[in-house]
Amino acid sequence: MALQEYKCPCCGGGIEFNSEIQKMKCPYCDTEFEMDTLRSFDEELKNDAPDEMKWETTAGSMWSEEESSKMRAYSCKSCGGEIIGEDTTGAIACPYCGNPVVMMEQFSGTLKPDYIIPFKLDKQAAMDRYNKHLSGKKLLPKVFKEHSHIEEIKGVYVPFWLFDAKSNARMRYKATKISSWSDSKYNYTRTDYFNVIRGGDVEFEHVPVDGSSKMDDTLMEALEPFDFKDAVSFQTAYLAGYVADKYDVDADASINRANTRVKTSTEIAFRNTVTGYSSVNTEYSTVRLSNGKAQYALYPVWLMNTNWNGNQYVFAMNGQTGKFVGDLPCDKSLASKAFFKACGIATAVVFAIQALIWFL
């Protein structure tokens, strides 16, 4: 049997019907509520429902016999990364760890991509962005540039599952407005409480989820956005001169991450419409998807792995837009010098202020 409990929006205590005033009243803070207000609130509670986020994941198409006969799969014995190339590919360097990989087997039994965004920027552009990424970094170890292997940069087509869906959402927020005033005797503060409700539809197109477990999801998402207007129907000719990562995370296994991205974006979109309040807290949120489907695409990424001082640093550049990301090492000795220099300046300023106060 379902039970309904009414909570006071002011203090959180259980409220009850007061026969004397013919209203609902909180016995803890004495706040009174009109019955019509609670009736409409009760009707709203009946609409509460759990999230419903399902997808149609029949993405991609099968390789033709002619296409699959020209493809080869390679596996890195060092890091386990899998990449694909054409049948003319011999030995190449692994774009993930830099070690050589050898031909392992034909690339068969794997879905053919629906779309591909061709590379727009070449290797020289990636090198230039890398050097720009290093410039101006005062705490960067001086020898890092000298020991960086920028010649090992590789152009990789990374597999992505692209999710489309229509999101129907209902949100309820507890909001407050606080006002203050005073007279000759007292200071007053008034808090008004509001039940704010939002609902509507949001459409999503081509929400990307990385389909390779070897690729760091955070790194790939940092390269976004990719502009889908440059996407074309997949042709193996676009792979010439590049390597393509073989997906090992299928569409079904990518749904949770897609749901997280869609739900978060939906909640942010609705929350941004609730303005003019002193505070806003989400009390209820549900997202229901319809027409959810996934497509399979390859996106262009320049990858570089640099080994320095016993550590590996991974850099990536969006091969379409040129956006560059990657962590850099920090010279601890330079950081210490900068810290003590800052402390010295701060101490000098304090002494100057104290001297000025003493003089005055």
URWO-V806487 format. One record per residue. N is the residue number from 1. RES is the residue in one small letter. PHI is phi in radians with two decimals (NA if undefined). D_FIRST is the distance of its C-alpha to the first C-alpha in whole Angstrom. Layout:
N_RES_PHI_D_FIRST ; N_RES_PHI_D_FIRST
//
This chain:
1_m_NA_0 ; 2_a_-1.38_4 ; 3_l_-2.03_6 ; 4_q_-2.07_10 ; 5_e_-2.06_13 ; 6_y_-1.70_17 ; 7_k_-1.89_19 ; 8_c_-1.25_23 ; 9_p_-1.22_25 ; 10_c_-1.50_28 ; 11_c_-2.12_27 ; 12_g_1.53_24 ; 13_g_-1.33_23 ; 14_g_-1.26_20 ; 15_i_-1.77_21 ; 16_e_-2.51_20 ; 17_f_-1.32_22 ; 18_n_-1.83_25 ; 19_s_-1.20_27 ; 20_e_-1.21_30 ; 21_i_-1.76_30 ; 22_q_1.00_27 ; 23_k_-2.43_26 ; 24_m_-1.41_23 ; 25_k_-2.44_25 ; 26_c_-1.52_25 ; 27_p_-1.30_26 ; 28_y_-1.67_28 ; 29_c_-2.08_30 ; 30_d_1.15_30 ; 31_t_-1.25_29 ; 32_e_-1.87_28 ; 33_f_-2.30_26 ; 34_e_-1.21_27 ; 35_m_-1.15_24 ; 36_d_-1.11_25 ; 37_t_-1.11_25 ; 38_l_-1.25_21 ; 39_r_-1.13_20 ; 40_s_-1.17_22 ; 41_f_-1.17_20 ; 42_d_-1.11_17 ; 43_e_-1.11_18 ; 44_e_-1.17_19 ; 45_l_-1.11_16 ; 46_k_-1.17_15 ; 47_n_-1.49_18 ; 48_d_-1.11_17 ; 49_a_-2.64_17 ; 50_p_-1.25_18 ; 51_d_-1.07_22 ; 52_e_-2.34_23 ; 53_m_-2.33_27 ; 54_k_-2.13_29 ; 55_w_-2.31_33 ; 56_e_-1.65_35 ; 57_t_-1.94_38 ; 58_t_-1.46_40 ; 59_a_-1.67_43 ; 60_g_1.34_47 ; 61_s_-2.40_49 ; 62_m_-1.35_51 ; 63_w_-1.16_54 ; 64_s_-1.31_57 ; 65_e_-1.06_60 ; 66_e_-1.16_62 ; 67_e_-1.18_60 ; 68_s_-1.18_59 ; 69_s_-1.22_62 ; 70_k_-1.72_63 ; 71_m_-1.84_61 ; 72_r_-2.31_61 ; 73_a_-1.94_58 ; 74_y_-2.23_59 ; 75_s_-2.27_58 ; 76_c_-1.40_59 ; 77_k_-1.27_59 ; 78_s_-1.54_59 ; 79_c_-1.91_55 ; 80_g_1.48_54 ; 81_g_-1.11_54 ; 82_e_-1.99_54 ; 83_i_-2.32_56 ; 84_i_-2.23_58 ; 85_g_-2.66_61 ; 86_e_-1.45_63 ; 87_d_-1.20_66 ; 88_t_-1.50_68 ; 89_t_-1.27_67 ; 90_g_-1.75_68 ; 91_a_-2.01_67 ; 92_i_-2.35_66 ; 93_a_-1.56_64 ; 94_c_-1.12_61 ; 95_p_-1.23_59 ; 96_y_-1.60_57 ; 97_c_-2.20_59 ; 98_g_1.51_62 ; 99_n_-1.40_63 ; 100_p_-1.22_65 ; 101_v_-2.16_63 ; 102_v_-2.15_64 ; 103_m_-1.08_63 ; 104_m_-1.95_61 ; 105_e_-2.84_60 ; 106_q_-1.19_59 ; 107_f_-1.46_57 ; 108_s_-2.43_55 ; 109_g_1.26_51 ; 110_t_-2.12_50 ; 111_l_-1.09_49 ; 112_k_-1.47_51 ; 113_p_-1.10_50 ; 114_d_-1.38_50 ; 115_y_-2.38_51 ; 116_i_-2.58_54 ; 117_i_-1.75_55 ; 118_p_-1.14_59 ; 119_f_-1.05_60 ; 120_k_-1.87_62 ; 121_l_-2.01_63 ; 122_d_-1.60_65 ; 123_k_-1.10_66 ; 124_q_-1.13_69 ; 125_a_-1.10_66 ; 126_a_-1.15_64 ; 127_m_-1.11_66 ; 128_d_-1.10_67 ; 129_r_-1.16_64 ; 130_y_-1.12_63 ; 131_n_-1.10_67 ; 132_k_-1.14_65 ; 133_h_-1.10_62 ; 134_l_-1.43_64 ; 135_s_-1.18_67 ; 136_g_1.38_66 ; 137_k_-1.56_64 ; 138_k_-1.19_66 ; 139_l_-1.67_64 ; 140_l_-1.31_65 ; 141_p_-0.98_67 ; 142_k_-1.09_70 ; 143_v_-1.42_71 ; 144_f_-1.11_67 ; 145_k_-1.09_69 ; 146_e_-1.16_72 ; 147_h_-1.83_70 ; 148_s_-1.46_67 ; 149_h_-1.79_68 ; 150_i_-1.25_67 ; 151_e_-1.25_69 ; 152_e_-1.59_66 ; 153_i_-1.17_64 ; 154_k_-2.27_62 ; 155_g_-1.57_60 ; 156_v_-2.19_57 ; 157_y_-1.52_55 ; 158_v_-1.63_51 ; 159_p_-1.31_49 ; 160_f_-2.31_46 ; 161_w_-1.66_43 ; 162_l_-1.88_42 ; 163_f_-1.83_39 ; 164_d_-2.00_39 ; 165_a_-2.95_35 ; 166_k_-1.87_34 ; 167_s_-1.86_31 ; 168_n_-1.84_29 ; 169_a_-2.22_27 ; 170_r_-2.29_25 ; 171_m_-2.24_26 ; 172_r_-2.29_25 ; 173_y_-2.18_27 ; 174_k_-1.78_27 ; 175_a_-2.13_31 ; 176_t_-2.35_33 ; 177_k_-2.21_37 ; 178_i_-1.98_39 ; 179_s_-2.24_42 ; 180_s_-2.33_45 ; 181_w_-2.76_48 ; 182_s_-2.64_50 ; 183_d_-2.23_53 ; 184_s_-1.20_55 ; 185_k_-1.97_53 ; 186_y_-2.36_50 ; 187_n_-1.85_48 ; 188_y_-2.07_45 ; 189_t_-2.31_42 ; 190_r_-2.07_39 ; 191_t_-2.07_36 ; 192_d_-1.77_34 ; 193_y_-1.90_31 ; 194_f_-2.32_30 ; 195_n_-1.77_27 ; 196_v_-1.78_28 ; 197_i_-2.11_27 ; 198_r_-2.28_29 ; 199_g_-2.80_28 ; 200_g_2.79_31 ; 201_d_-2.01_32 ; 202_v_-2.33_35 ; 203_e_-1.76_37 ; 204_f_-2.08_38 ; 205_e_-2.28_41 ; 206_h_0.99_43 ; 207_v_-1.24_41 ; 208_p_-1.49_43 ; 209_v_-2.32_41 ; 210_d_-1.04_44 ; 211_g_-1.73_44 ; 212_s_-2.09_47 ; 213_s_-1.24_45 ; 214_k_-1.34_49 ; 215_m_-1.53_49 ; 216_d_-1.25_47 ; 217_d_-1.04_44 ; 218_t_-1.13_45 ; 219_l_-1.12_48 ; 220_m_-1.16_48 ; 221_e_-1.20_45 ; 222_a_-1.17_48 ; 223_l_-1.40_51 ; 224_e_-1.20_48 ; 225_p_-1.64_49 ; 226_f_-1.66_50 ; 227_d_-1.59_52 ; 228_f_-1.21_50 ; 229_k_-1.14_53 ; 230_d_-1.58_56 ; 231_a_-1.25_54 ; 232_v_-2.28_55 ; 233_s_-1.06_55 ; 234_f_-1.13_55 ; 235_q_-2.42_59 ; 236_t_-1.12_60 ; 237_a_-1.06_63 ; 238_y_-1.18_61 ; 239_l_-1.40_61 ; 240_a_-1.04_65 ; 241_g_1.53_66 ; 242_y_-2.26_62 ; 243_v_-2.08_60 ; 244_a_-2.17_56 ; 245_d_-1.30_53 ; 246_k_-1.53_52 ; 247_y_-1.17_48 ; 248_d_-2.23_46 ; 249_v_-2.10_42 ; 250_d_-1.37_41 ; 251_a_-1.08_39 ; 252_d_-1.09_36 ; 253_a_-1.30_36 ; 254_s_-1.66_37 ; 255_i_-1.08_34 ; 256_n_-1.03_32 ; 257_r_-1.20_35 ; 258_a_-1.10_35 ; 259_n_-1.06_32 ; 260_t_-1.08_32 ; 261_r_-1.16_35 ; 262_v_-1.17_34 ; 263_k_-1.11_31 ; 264_t_-1.08_33 ; 265_s_-1.12_35 ; 266_t_-1.13_33 ; 267_e_-1.11_31 ; 268_i_-1.13_35 ; 269_a_-1.05_36 ; 270_f_-1.28_33 ; 271_r_-1.07_33 ; 272_n_-1.18_37 ; 273_t_-1.53_36 ; 274_v_-1.67_35 ; 275_t_-2.23_38 ; 276_g_1.52_40 ; 277_y_-1.97_37 ; 278_s_-1.28_38 ; 279_s_-2.62_35 ; 280_v_-2.44_32 ; 281_n_-2.20_29 ; 282_t_-1.34_27 ; 283_e_-1.74_23 ; 284_y_-2.70_22 ; 285_s_-2.60_24 ; 286_t_-2.43_23 ; 287_v_-2.24_26 ; 288_r_-2.14_26 ; 289_l_-1.71_29 ; 290_s_-2.44_31 ; 291_n_0.98_34 ; 292_g_-1.31_34 ; 293_k_-2.57_37 ; 294_a_-2.19_40 ; 295_q_-2.24_43 ; 296_y_-1.95_46 ; 297_a_-2.48_49 ; 298_l_-1.98_51 ; 299_y_-1.99_52 ; 300_p_-1.45_55 ; 301_v_-2.44_56 ; 302_w_-1.57_59 ; 303_l_-2.02_58 ; 304_m_-2.52_60 ; 305_n_-2.03_60 ; 306_t_-2.09_62 ; 307_n_-1.68_63 ; 308_w_-2.61_64 ; 309_n_0.99_65 ; 310_g_1.44_63 ; 311_n_-2.10_60 ; 312_q_-1.87_59 ; 313_y_-2.05_58 ; 314_v_-1.88_56 ; 315_f_-2.14_57 ; 316_a_-2.53_56 ; 317_m_-2.29_57 ; 318_n_-1.13_55 ; 319_g_-1.27_58 ; 320_q_-1.78_57 ; 321_t_-1.83_57 ; 322_g_1.56_59 ; 323_k_-1.11_56 ; 324_f_-2.08_57 ; 325_v_-2.42_55 ; 326_g_2.70_55 ; 327_d_-1.43_55 ; 328_l_-2.11_59 ; 329_p_-1.30_60 ; 330_c_-2.13_61 ; 331_d_-1.37_64 ; 332_k_-1.10_63 ; 333_s_-1.16_67 ; 334_l_-1.18_67 ; 335_a_-1.13_64 ; 336_s_-1.13_65 ; 337_k_-1.08_68 ; 338_a_-1.12_66 ; 339_f_-1.16_64 ; 340_f_-1.18_67 ; 341_k_-1.15_69 ; 342_a_-1.13_66 ; 343_c_-1.11_66 ; 344_g_-1.10_70 ; 345_i_-1.14_69 ; 346_a_-1.11_67 ; 347_t_-1.12_69 ; 348_a_-1.09_72 ; 349_v_-1.14_70 ; 350_v_-1.09_69 ; 351_f_-1.07_72 ; 352_a_-1.11_74 ; 353_i_-1.17_71 ; 354_q_-1.12_72 ; 355_a_-1.12_76 ; 356_l_-1.14_76 ; 357_i_-1.11_74 ; 358_w_-1.11_77 ; 359_f_-1.14_79 ; 360_l_-1.20_78
//
